[in-house]
Amino acid sequence: MAQPLRTKDLRKTPRQERSRAMVERIIAAGQTVLLRDGYEKASTNRVADEADISPGSLYQYFPDKEAILAAVIDRYAAEFSTQLTAVLADRLDEPGPSLVRASFEGLLDVLNENIEFLRLVVEVLPRSQSGSWAGALEQRISDLVTAYLSINKAQTSITDPATSAWILVRMVEHLSVQYVLEQPAIPREKFIDEMVDLTIAYLGPTT
């Protein structure tokens, strides 16, 4: 499902259905070019060619390559965070250890489904391009984890859910992303076992 269009980087806001469809077409073409050609080789001309439109039509909505890439990353970040938060939200009523394991399994599934774009965002794009999506994603998941820890505070040794969620989310994100990208000689179940043990040890007693 397409995410709501963000218009902060557009030259003009598309108000008619035809204009919105054109912007969606450009963003889809931008994602294709970015994945196929990489950040350095991506250009407005290549995006226009991929979208089968003239550069002039593209410039009606996007002033430059950076604006297109920002829209592509925003779209990807929205879809990615929706997938990840759904993984957590669907499991909030499970007991602690079961929730942790199921969440890690779901997280790895989502990361693997998006590995090409994930590698591009993490390893290729400049920090100025990739930093905003990571921050928004981390905040969204942190809010959900904070809510869970607040509800289940009595079952853990956590005294400050917001602080613990901030630390936990970034620890889990870094280790899981690197596991998916580096593909070390560690079986998936072994990695999940280690992450579950690490998380439960950090949270303290759970029931």
C-alpha positions in Angstrom: 0.0 0.0 0.0 1.4 3.4 -1.0 2.1 5.7 1.9 0.7 9.3 2.1 2.8 11.6 0.0 5.2 13.9 1.8 5.4 17.3 0.0 8.1 19.2 1.9 10.7 18.8 -0.9 8.3 19.3 -3.8 8.6 22.4 -6.1 4.8 22.5 -6.1 2.1 20.6 -4.3 0.2 18.2 -6.5 -3.5 18.8 -5.9 -5.2 17.0 -8.8 -5.2 13.2 -9.2 -3.2 13.5 -12.4 -0.5 15.5 -10.7 -0.4 13.2 -7.7 -0.1 10.2 -10.0 2.8 11.9 -11.8 4.7 12.5 -8.5 4.1 8.9 -7.5 5.5 7.8 -10.9 8.6 10.0 -10.4 9.2 8.6 -6.9 8.8 5.0 -8.1 11.3 5.7 -10.9 13.7 7.4 -8.5 13.7 4.3 -6.3 14.3 2.0 -9.3 17.2 4.2 -10.5 18.7 4.4 -7.0 18.6 0.7 -6.5 19.8 -0.1 -10.0 22.5 2.6 -10.5 23.5 3.7 -7.0 23.5 7.1 -5.4 26.5 8.6 -7.4 25.1 7.6 -10.8 21.5 8.5 -10.1 20.4 11.7 -11.9 17.3 13.6 -12.8 17.7 12.6 -16.4 17.9 8.9 -15.5 14.9 9.2 -13.3 13.0 11.0 -16.1 13.9 8.3 -18.6 12.8 5.6 -16.2 9.5 7.4 -15.6 9.1 7.9 -19.4 8.6 11.6 -19.0 10.6 14.7 -20.1 13.1 16.3 -17.7 10.8 19.4 -17.8 7.9 17.5 -16.5 10.0 16.2 -13.6 11.3 19.7 -12.8 7.7 20.9 -12.4 7.6 18.9 -9.1 11.2 18.2 -8.0 14.0 20.9 -8.2 16.9 18.5 -8.2 18.2 15.0 -7.6 18.4 15.5 -3.9 14.7 16.3 -3.6 13.8 13.1 -5.5 16.1 11.0 -3.4 14.7 12.6 -0.2 11.2 11.6 -1.3 12.3 8.1 -2.2 13.9 7.7 1.3 10.8 9.2 3.0 8.6 6.7 1.2 10.8 3.8 2.0 11.2 4.9 5.7 7.4 5.1 6.1 6.8 1.7 4.6 9.6 0.1 6.6 8.6 1.6 9.9 5.0 0.5 9.3 6.2 -3.0 8.8 8.3 -3.0 11.9 5.8 -1.4 14.2 3.2 -3.9 13.0 5.6 -6.7 14.0 5.7 -5.2 17.6 2.1 -4.1 17.8 0.8 -7.6 16.9 2.8 -9.1 19.8 2.3 -6.7 22.7 -0.1 -9.0 24.5 2.4 -11.9 24.6 4.5 -12.7 27.8 8.0 -11.1 27.9 10.2 -13.9 26.6 7.7 -14.9 23.9 7.3 -11.3 22.8 11.1 -10.7 22.6 11.6 -13.8 20.5 8.7 -13.2 18.2 9.7 -9.6 17.7 13.3 -10.6 16.7 12.0 -13.1 14.3 9.7 -10.6 12.7 12.4 -7.9 12.7 14.8 -10.2 10.8 12.0 -11.1 8.3 11.4 -7.4 7.6 15.0 -6.5 7.3 15.7 -9.4 4.9 12.7 -8.4 2.7 14.2 -4.9 2.3 17.9 -5.9 2.2 18.7 -4.1 -1.1 17.4 -0.8 0.0 18.7 -1.3 3.5 22.2 -1.8 2.3 21.9 1.3 0.1 20.7 3.5 2.9 23.1 2.2 5.5 26.3 1.8 3.4 26.0 4.1 0.3 23.9 7.2 1.0 25.5 10.2 2.6 24.6 10.7 6.3 22.7 13.8 5.3 20.4 11.7 3.2 20.0 8.6 5.4 20.0 10.2 8.8 16.4 11.5 8.8 14.8 8.2 8.0 16.8 6.4 10.7 15.9 8.9 13.3 12.2 8.8 12.5 12.2 5.0 12.4 14.0 4.8 15.8 11.6 7.3 17.4 8.5 5.4 16.2 9.7 2.1 17.5 11.0 3.7 20.7 7.5 5.1 21.4 6.0 1.6 21.0 8.6 0.0 23.2 8.2 2.7 25.8 4.5 2.0 25.9 5.1 -1.7 26.3 7.6 -1.2 29.1 5.3 1.3 30.9 2.4 -1.2 30.8 4.6 -4.1 32.0 6.9 -2.2 34.3 6.1 -4.4 37.3 7.4 -7.4 35.4 10.9 -6.0 34.8 13.6 -4.1 36.7 13.1 -1.1 34.4 12.6 2.2 36.3 12.7 4.6 33.3 10.8 3.1 30.3 11.7 6.0 27.9 15.5 5.8 28.6 15.5 2.0 28.5 13.5 2.0 25.2 16.0 4.4 23.7 19.0 2.2 24.6 17.3 -1.1 23.7 16.0 0.1 20.3 19.3 1.3 19.1 21.2 -1.7 20.4 18.8 -4.1 18.7 18.7 -2.0 15.5 22.5 -1.9 15.1 23.1 -5.6 15.8 20.2 -6.8 13.7 21.0 -4.6 10.7 24.6 -5.6 10.8 23.7 -9.2 11.1 21.5 -9.0 8.0 24.0 -7.0 5.9 27.2 -8.8 6.9 25.7 -12.3 6.9 28.2 -13.7 9.4 28.6 -17.5 9.9 26.0 -17.4 12.8 22.8 -19.4 12.3 19.7 -17.3 12.4 18.3 -19.2 15.5 21.6 -18.8 17.3 21.6 -15.1 16.7 18.0 -14.8 17.9 18.9 -16.9 21.0 21.7 -14.5 21.8 19.6 -11.4 21.2 16.8 -12.7 23.4 19.3 -13.5 26.2 20.8 -10.1 25.9 17.5 -8.3 25.9 16.0 -10.2 28.8 19.2 -9.7 30.8 18.9 -6.0 30.2 15.2 -5.8 31.1 15.7 -7.8 34.3 13.2 -10.4 35.6 10.2 -11.1 33.3 7.2 -13.4 33.7 
